[in-house]
Every structure is written in structure tokens, then in C-alpha cells.
Amino acid sequence: MKSLHKRITTLQGEYVQNFERTRVRLFAVMTFFALAFIIIGFRLIILMGPNAFHDGTPKASAILSSTEAAPRRGNITDANGITLATSLATRSLYADPKYVNDAAVLAQELTDVFSDLDYDDLYTDLTKDRRFIWIKRHLTPKQQAKVLKIGDPALALQTEYRRVYPQGSLTAHITGYTNTDGLGIAGIEKEYEKALLKGGSDLQLTIDTRLQYLLKTEILKSIREYKAIGGSGIVMDVRDGEILAMVSLPDFDPHRYNTASENAKFNRNTVGVYEMGSTFKLFSTAAALENNTADLSDMYDVSKPLKVSRFLIRDFHRIKRPISLTEVFVHSSNIGTALMAEELGTKKLKDFYRDLGFFSRAEIDIPERGMPIIPGRWRDVTTLTASYGHGIAVSPMHVVRATAAMVNGGTLPDPHFVKIKGTHEKPKLSIISPQISARLRGLMTLAVEEGTGSKVKQDHIWVGGKTGTAEKVTERGYTEDKLFSSFVGVFPSNAPRYVILVAIDEPKGTKDSFGYATGGWTSAPVVSKVIEYMAPMMQETRHLTKTGFPELEALRKYIKEDEDHAAF
């Protein structure tokens, strides 16, 4: 019994000893692995650099890591939901020069993948004492695969967003574009930067891409036919200022804005300011009628040139008799318009032009806006010439906005590209009375039916308009062979809803135009074609017929049958 007890005691001692040895070994193994994890983790922290846990741009990373540089910009769509601008996720390549083992080898491997990179520049960058350099932005999937095969620990990928414009150049002057870092630098992209980038909001524009394409196509035809250097056009709702289309040619691909010429990026509708010629007769006539210094039946002797100081004012086509104010407008007489402005007076004309916004930048929601050119010294003769668009330069957008006020009942709309939710809070400025607006609608319609705008006449819809042709100013002064030819039209002119302006820059006369390159030949046909295709697209069709137009009929009694007049 004593022997058995002694044996049990011995076994218990051996068990305790074995257990202790096992516990020590297990602790040693656990300690080893713990130290190993600590060492590996510490090494990773060293590799990731001092700013590893900072929420900014990483200084270094493994080749398979991905970080996001900036939030995604909101989409831009047209009035019908067609995408004009969107952002696609891409991968961009950067490097940490500190972990480059052989800059020469890595530079060669990278230039083999990216043929547009310069070896010497890349080698210099890889040997700089910096922690972050961009190698290539927005890689294609094939390029990413090749970079992964290089497998250099100094390289890393970062997720970015690339701005894409599905309609290409069609709306480039409206949407604008972003730079490589995704920041808006032109157009809607710049004007609404805060909403698009920081807010991530989508924007719906008033633009209709169908009309945009139609307008561009027809302007391009005229540019080619008349060998012009450029052209522009705008379609706007006269009631609320919504811009349905705006084209400036030449245009450019917003994806390649860096290689586009300044001429192509130049917005002729909002930045360009021009002497708009006889389109201004609409506004000076409105000023005279509104101020009661003239009436539709007033007569003006236009049979001979008007001499003012050392200046001589002539008509493009001479009329050898006194004519009524109505005929002055319909036949676009410079002499008659100047005589009417003389009676109106300098102050009243200047005040009217100022109220129309001609003395300040156009009110439009894109940053590209040119400043009008106003005579530094406004003399009496300036009043006469400015009445028919000579000596004062504004943008086509100025003219579109002012024309809308002339026909919509007398209030200035606020032109805009972005859809406005709810009622426009800004009060509209009343320019003329509804009665004068009605008379102007009749005058513009008569100018199309029987005057200089005959080439825009439609068979089944009332159209009103005004031609404009101006000589451009060069170093040698006004040049006869460099014209800026335009036409501004409204339809349906008995109940106006849309205003359309088209301008062709430096057109050349052709055999078919008998050598003329005036607004009636180059721009009016474009407006006519746009109206022809646009009218059936309108939701409201009750005014798309040539039914009663009392204001027009009332004006016909002031028109005397005369010889044919050339369109200009």
C-alpha cells in the first residue's frame, strides 16, 4: 500500500512537471508569433510613411492599394434627361521615389508602357527627394495590367473620377470642362462648381440636344456655303429666359481642351461683342414709340443721305421718297432710323439701352461674359449711328434678351441654362408697355412678310424678325469685305414664344447670292430652317397657323407699294 501511494505520488509529480514544460513551450511559441506580428506591423507602418493614417493623399502604398482623391461630381443632363456630362471611376498611377530601387530600370519600364512619357523627365522625377509624384492619370484597363506586371513596390494606384462628355463638342461652350484634377474651369462646370463637386448634385439644363444639333448643323452649312470664319446661334424662350440651344462655331472637344485653339474655345455668343447692325433698329424704334417721340404713321425724308457734321449717313438701298416709320423699319432705313433717334434725343436713347443691359455684361449663368464696347465720348452723331447698331458693340446674348422683352409684353427675362425649380424669385424689369410690344410684333412680322427678312417667311406660321449687317472694325477702320451678318427672329410672332438669333462671321458673297453676304442671305435662311423643324416639336400648337393678326393688319395701311428692296 505504501509502495502504491509512492508510485501515485511519483506519477503526479511527473504530470505536473510535463504540464509546466508544455506551458512554457506554448508561451514561447505564442511570444514568438506575437513578436513576429509586431515586427511585420511595424515594418508596414515604416513602409507606409509618417502620414499613413492621414486622410489626405497617401505618400506611398503597395501596388494593389487604392485610395480615392476626390468625391464624384454630379451629372449634367439636358432638358430631356440626356447625359451631357458624367464622371467615370478610373485608376491613376503614382510613385514614392524613396522606395525606388533602380530609377533607370523603372523609368524604362514605365516608358515602355506609356509611350507619351519622356524617359529623362521620368527618371528625374523618380530620383527626386519627394514622397509623391504622379506618373500617369486615368489609366486604361490594359495599361493597369501592364503596370501590375512591373510589380515595383514604389508604385501605387489611386481611384479618381474622369469627366466624360457623351455629346462631345455639341455642348462644349455650355457645359464647359474640367481640368485633370476634376475642377471646373469653364462653362456650367465652373459656374456651378460648388453644387457639382462639393454637393455632388446633378444639374438639369434647359438645353434640348435635338435643337442644339439642328442649330449647329444649319449654321455649319451657312459657314461652309459663304466661306465664313465662324458663326453662332441662340434659341431662347421669350417668357422665362430658358436657353434651348446655343451654338458657337468653331467648337472643340472638351476631352481635349488643352489642344484646342483659343478661337475654338472662344464663345461667340457671350464673350464676343460685335456691332450688331440693323438689329438695333428694333430697340431704337421701341424707345421712340415708348417715349411718344414718334408714331407708326410719322413720315421721314430718306431720299438723300443725311449729313451730320463731317459724317454722311446712307441707306443700303435708296428710297426716293418720304416714308413712314413703319416703312423705315420694314425696309431697314438707316437715314429714317437716325432721324427718329434725333427726335428721341441722346439721354432717352442711352437710358433705354442701359435698361436693356447694353452697358454691362450679359446676365447669364456661365462665367464667360464679354463687356460691351460703349463709345467713350457719346456725341450727338453717336446717338444717330447707335440707333442702327453702329459704334456700339454687344454680345448676341444681349440682343436675344432684349428682343425677348420687345415681344413678350415688355419685360426683360433672365437668360439661364440650369432648370429653375419653382418660380423665378428675381422680379422682372418692365421695359416697354404691352401695347408697344404688340406694335413691335407687328413690325417684325411685316419685315418678314414684305421687307428685308423675307427669306425666313413660313407658309403656315407667323414669323417676325430683323436683319442685321455690320462692317467689322480692323486696324484700318471699318472694312467693307469683313461683315458680321445676323438675323433675329421670333415665332409664332402673333403670340411669341421663342426668339432665335443666328450670326455669321465674315461671310463671302456667292454667285447664288449675287455677291451679297448680308444677314438676309446668310443668317435668315438658317433661322427659317430651324423654325421649320422646330415648330412641329412644340407642345403648344394653337398658334402655329396664320390666322388673324390684327396688329399686322393695322400696319399694312402705312406701307406704300414701291420698288423691290434688297435683303440686308
KOLKEMAR-847622 format. One record per residue (C-alpha): residue in one letter; x, y, z. Coordinates in steps of 0.1 Angstrom, whole numbers, plus 5000, padded with zeros to 4 digits. Each point is the difference from the previous one (the first is absolute). Example, Ala and Ser with C-alpha at 12.3 -4.5 7.8 and 13.67 -1.06 7.14 Angstrom:
2
a512349555078 s501450344993 
This chain:
568
m500050005000 k502850235009 s501749904967 l496850084980 h499750345017 k503650084992 r499449914963 i497050224997 t501950295016 t502849954975 l497550004970 q498450315013 g503450175002 e500949904965 y496650134987 v500550335016 q503550034986 n498849914965 f497250255002 e502350275011 r502449924971 t497150004975 r498750335013 v503550164997 r500449884964 l496550124991 f500750345015 a503350024981 v498349924967 m497250255006 t502650265010 f501949934967 f497050054978 a498950315019 l503550154995 a499949904964 f496650184994 i501350305019 i503150024978 i498049954968 g497550275010 f502850245010 r501749944966 l496750074982 i499650325018 i503550104991 l499349924963 m496850195000 g501850315013 p499250265027 n496750104986 a498649644997 f497050085020 h499450354987 d496850044979 g501850194973 t501949874969 p502249705010 k503750044998 a500749634991 s498149684997 a500149654987 i499349954963 l496549855005 s498850275024 s497450264990 t499050335014 e497550264990 a501250354992 a496850204997 p496249955002 r498149934968 r498650304981 g496350014993 n498649924965 i498950274976 t497049914978 d497950184974 a496350095003 n499049654990 g502449825022 i502749934974 t503449995017 l502350294991 a502749945026 t500749715024 s502949865021 l501549664995 a502349835026 t503549944988 r503449915015 s503050245000 l503649905005 y502450175025 a503349915016 d502050065032 p503650084989 k501349905034 y499349634992 v501350004965 n502949754998 d501250074965 a498550314984 a501649934966 v498449664997 l496650125013 a500050304977 q500649784970 e497349755011 l497550285003 t500850174967 d499649664984 v496450005013 f499350374994 s501550114967 d499050365007 l502250035031 d503650134996 y502749785014 d502350285012 d497250195017 l498749695017 y503549905012 t500450355015 d496749975018 l500849655014 t503350125014 k498550315018 d500050035037 r496249995002 r497449755013 f497450044972 i500150054963 w497449934974 i501049764972 k496849984979 r496450105006 h496949804989 l501549674989 t498249774976 p499449645012 k502849884977 q502450255014 q499149905035 a500849634992 k503450104986 v500850215031 l499149715023 k502549784981 i502850245009 g499349945036 d502250275015 p499250085036 a500550374994 l497050014977 a496450035011 l496550064985 q497550255011 t496350014991 e498950334983 y497150114979 r500450104964 r497550254985 v498349874969 y497950204975 p497949754980 q498850274975 g503650104993 s500350354985 l496250054996 t499650185033 a503650095008 h499550375003 i497149945024 t501149725023 g503650114999 y502649765013 t502149905030 n503849975004 t502049695008 d499350045037 g496250004993 l499550375007 g497750204978 i501850274979 a497350114975 g496350014993 i497549835023 e502849795015 k501650315014 e496950215008 y498449725020 e503249855014 k498750005036 a496849824992 l501649754977 l503149915020 k499550085036 g496349935000 g500149724974 s496750124987 d498849934964 l499150294978 q497350004974 l500450264973 t497450184978 i501949894969 d498349774976 t502749794982 r497749954970 l499850374994 q503650045008 y501049764973 l497550164975 l501450355007 k503649894997 t499349814967 e498350294983 i502650265012 l502849784988 k498449974965 s499850384998 i503750045011 r501149764973 e497850154973 y501250355007 k503549915009 a499750185034 i502549985028 g497349915026 g496450025011 s497749995030 g496449965010 i497750005030 v496449885005 m498250135031 d496649995015 v498850375001 r497849945030 d502549875026 g503450034984 e500749634997 i502849944975 l498949704978 a503150004978 m503250204996 v502749934974 s503450174995 l502149884970 p502749904997 d499749795031 f502249745017 d500149665017 p499850065038 h502049685006 r503050174982 y499550365010 n503850035005 t500649964963 a497150214989 s500850344985 e498950325018 n497850084970 a498149675005 k499650055037 f498850364995 n496350035007 r498650234973 n496650025016 t501050135035 v503750114998 g500150144965 v498650364997 y499250134965 e498350294983 m496649834993 g498950234973 s496450054991 t498749765027 f500450315022 k497350174981 l497549795019 f501250165033 s500350364988 t496549974985 a498749875032 a501650285019 a498450264977 l496549845002 e500249955038 n501150365006 n497350144976 t502550184979 a498949814969 d497049824986 l499549734974 s498650254975 d502750265004 m501850084967 y503850034995 d501750134969 v502649744990 s500450114964 k503650125006 p502949925023 l499950175035 k503050225007 v500950045037 s503250205005 r502649834979 f498149674999 l497649894973 i497349745008 r498849804970 d497549724993 f501049674986 h497250034974 r498950344992 i496350095002 k499250324981 r497150135020 p498950075036 i498949685019 s498149925032 l501649875031 t498549674992 e501850004966 v503250125017 f500049685020 v498749764973 h502650134975 s502750055026 s500850364992 n503150145018 i499050354991 g496549975013 t501149835032 a502650275006 l497450284996 m497749825024 a502949975026 e500850374995 e496450085011 l500349755029 g503250165013 t503249875015 k499049965036 k496849804993 l501849774976 k502949945024 d497749945029 f498049754979 y503249824989 r501249995036 d496749865012 l500349724974 g503449915015 f502150124971 f502550185023 s500949705022 r500949634996 a497249774989 e498049855029 i500549624994 d501149725022 i503449914985 p503250205008 e500950084964 r498450344995 g501550284980 m499750375009 p498250224974 i502050274982 i498350335005 p501350334984 g502250185025 r498750334988 w496349984991 r499350294976 d496950094982 v501149814969 t500649705022 t496350005009 l499149994963 t502449724991 a499349805031 s496449994991 y500849774971 g502749805018 h503150194989 g502750105026 i498749785028 a500949635005 v498149745021 s499849635001 p497449804981 m498649895034 h499350375007 v498050034968 v498049685007 r499050115035 a499050354988 t498049864971 a498149775024 a499050315020 m498850184968 v497549724991 n499049835033 g498050295013 g502950225010 t501949835028 l503749895001 p500449635006 d503149855017 p501749774975 h501249685017 f501249654993 v499149825032 k496449905007 i498650215027 k497849835025 g496850195009 t499450374991 h502950224991 e500450225030 k501750294983 p497550264989 k499850074963 l500850354988 s497350164979 i501650184969 i497050084978 s496249995002 p498149704987 q498450234974 i503450104986 s501149635001 a497049914979 r501050264974 l503549874999 r498849654994 g498050144970 l503150194987 m502249705002 t497549784983 l499550264972 a503850014996 v499849634992 e496950004979 e500950304979 g503550125009 t503649905005 g499349685019 s498049834972 k502349694999 v498749895034 k496350024990 q498049685008 d496849884983 h498249895031 i501350205029 w500550375007 v503750095003 g501450345009 g503650124998 k502650254992 t503249984979 g503350145010 t503250054981 a503050205013 e503550064987 k502649885024 v502650235014 t503749934992 e503250195004 r499150194969 g496550095013 y496749854986 t500649744973 e497449944973 d501149644993 k499949895037 l496449995010 f498149875031 s496749894986 s497149915023 f496349945002 v497849995031 g496649844997 v497049935022 f497249744996 p497149975001 s500150374996 n496350055007 a500649845034 p503849985004 r501549715018 y503549974986 v502850234989 i502749884977 l503250194991 v502549884974 a503250194991 i502649914973 d503450155004 e501850134969 p497949824973 k501050044963 g497450064974 t499349734974 k498649974965 d496649885014 s499950305024 f500950244972 g503150095019 y498150105032 a501149875034 t497550195021 g497849875028 g497049954978 w502149764978 t502349825025 s498149995034 a496250034992 p499949664981 v501649835030 v497350145023 s497449904975 k501249645000 v500249985037 i496450135003 e498849754974 y501349705019 m499550155035 a496350104996 p498649644999 m501949925032 m498250275020 q497449875024 e497850304996 t498750004964 r497050235001 h502050304987 l501749804972 t497650134973 k499850324981 t496750115014 g499050355010 f502750245010 p498350345006 e503350195008 l501449894967 e497050104980 a499950345017 l503650074988 r499449924963 k498350334994 y503350185007 i501849804973 k500150144964 e500849784971 d503550074988 e502849854980 d501749685013 h502450045029 a503149785004 a500249805032 f502750125023 
